[in-house]
């Protein structure tokens, strides 16, 4: 302890060291030249005696303090000397003095960070194994411009903020400290003293690569990964992947509730990889989309309230375990997308909120800096260092974990200053509008940099408004996303499907309206987790009628989804008609697959996936109008629609009947005078249907619906059929039932 009378007699520098508030401890501690001799000084609060070198000179204590100093011959002492100290119990400790090392971060790194354009900032800030003059240790760095003092604290120094204060790098606001001989695996945090009011804040590392398992919140020092990737072929072909004209069918899933182990615990990333990939391949999906596995403290947030933007959550294993997950997916031909959340962050005391005692990552004014609905904070996108933090995070996941894309959450909340706000609870931009100009600039930078650095990688927006050109290039005024979720189509079709079929003819426009804007953006058709929680019911529960009708409705809905323009996304459990809402605390209800009806829906989705991915007419022009044409959009009286999907060389015909009434002798016009055959029928017996359909379909020279040729069909009830021009010798399979 230092009494007040002693403290008053100390120099101001010594006072600040003793009080743990010195912004430049290197000015006081370490080695300092005095004439032809060196003065060595250390601050060791729990030391009784301190010596320089194993047989070196005993350092003198400055009376009433824990500051020790002595003079030594410069040539007789190592540049990076070792201090030995004895604590109050008589135990001896030793360490190489960290205050003998010069600054390690380059001025160029700091300049780029200040400009918001350091794409690999995660290799600079955080905690990284480092070597100086042949001495190994850990280099710590963080950004906190409003701090008076920052210390690295951890299990290596008793979590004592007096032991390892950091140096500030001028006006950059970046603090750094190299601590020799520390090893990966140790726990640490940053202890930050605010410059204005002296409050102390104990924070996890914003750039931390690994964290303790919740509810603990310390960061973990990680070594540089030595994981041996085996996906070079996948990455090479991805660079030239013409995704605009290729099929994309995404299985969205929550890693904590897809399956559990025998004790009800989480599966490790590696175990999950094997079980999930086998299942996804058998179901025919091309990609997996993970709900956020970025570290987060609250299970119930599903990962959307992130605290670790550079760390896979420890719930499911280590960072290398996650690398294995992605690698295994790639080696089996499955792409991996990640939900990524740059729109907001939680208020947890150990996280980014008021990181240095001020609104650093967020806005000070809650009209700009707080989401009222979610109880979270909004990033200050106008601050270069904040923008660089988020850009660095996006690039980190793509570089370090070989991810194939990011689905950016809650984009609408980023674009509008008045998003979900009452009048008077938001601040207009400098032009008086409600557009968040800084967030728009950030999103354009994000998409530009990602597409430049990682050709073939997708960036997908969850965006629910009519904001123009979300998926158009930035140089034309767009936001530059690869794709966006088609929330309008999803909403309209679910409202329609929720109607009793007897009333559907009054709502026929909800089936057809989406084609008015279907090609204004690059759309993904999403039936996501958001549609099966919070009282919305499961996909099956949304369907009206008795058991037969509910399953048939779901089958025809999925048939429309897989034949409608746009890429596909289906949330886990929807593919086998999960009965209840999704519950993140338990595994999916896998025993349902013992039922033929549920098994039939999974069979249907698997066959739709394979039909979609093997039929270029269903995907080649998902985003362009030449890939779609109506045959008949006006048959509201019978609740039937029919259309053509095509590529440059082929086509298929889709007919959907949204009533439980079979339609016999139903004539439609067709594009060509060829024979047609059902290549898919959602009423097939193997899917749980009644097997009503068509065997031989002859084209007649009867003008119908403005076409020179037509065919007469039997339309099964609450079902969809897909017809393709085929040779007469073709034979049906499970999904193409014969006429009964």
ABEGO torsion letter per residue (X at the ends): XBBAAAAAABBAAAAAAAAGABABAAAABEBBBBEABBBBBBBBAABABBBBEAABBBBBBBBGBABBBBBBBAAABBABBBBBBBBAAGBBBBBBBAAABBBABBAAAAAAAAAGABAAAAAABEBBBBBBGGBBBBBBBBBBAABABBBBBBAAAGGBAAABBBBBBEAAGBBBBBBBGBBBGBBBBBBBBBAAAGBBBBBBBAABABBBBOABABBBBBBBBABBBAAAAAAAAAAABBAAABBBBBBBBBAAAABBBAAGBBBBAAAAAAAAAAAAAAAGBABBBBBBABBBABAAAGGABBABAABBBAAAEBAAAAAAAAAAAAAAGBBBBBBBBAABBBABAABABGAAGBBAABBABAAAABBAAAGBBBBBAABAAAAAAAAAAAAAAAAAAGBAEBBBBGAAAAABAABGBBBGABBBBAAGBABBAAAAAAAAAAAAAAAAABBGBBBBBBBABABBGAABBAAAGBAGBABBBBAAAAAAAAAAAABBAAAAAAAAAAAAAAAAAAAABBBBBBBBAAAABGGAEBAAAABBEBAAAAAAAAAAAAAAAAABBEBBBBBBGAAAGBABBBBAABBBBAAAAABAAAAAAAAAAAAAAAAAAABAAAAABAABAAABBBABAABAAAGBBBBBBBBAABBBBBBBBABABBBBGBBBBBABBBBBBBABBAABAAAGBAGBBBBBBBBBBBBBGGBABBBBBBBBBGBBBBBBBBBAABBBBAABBBBX
